[in-house]
Amino acid sequence: MYKLAFFVPVSDAEQVKAAVFATGAGRIGLYEHCCFETAGTGQFRPLPGANPHLGSVSQLEKVAELKVELVCEDALIAQAVAALKAAHPYEEPAYEVWRLEDLGFI
């Protein structure tokens, strides 16, 4: 089992979540489309050569974003990350992947 977290502009969150959920990620037992969202502010400065979705090259940009966290089965994580990258509006979406341990005593 993996945990996938990604950062996405609020305005694009539903389409990116839908793409990730379509891979089967976000399932917990008999529930699907499970995630947790935290609102915050992302910031970035596009470097020369970048083609930013928001903002301008060399200018600091601040964006209302969500951090979306969900679980994903081992066999689906590569597909979930690929779907995230394909659906995300940014050239370089920020995301994190952690392997979760099964402690066996629960």
Summary of the structure (lengths in Angstrom):
residues: 106
radius of gyration: 15.1
end to end distance: 15.0
largest distance: 51.9
contacts: 280
relative contact order: 0.34
helix: 25%
strand: 34%
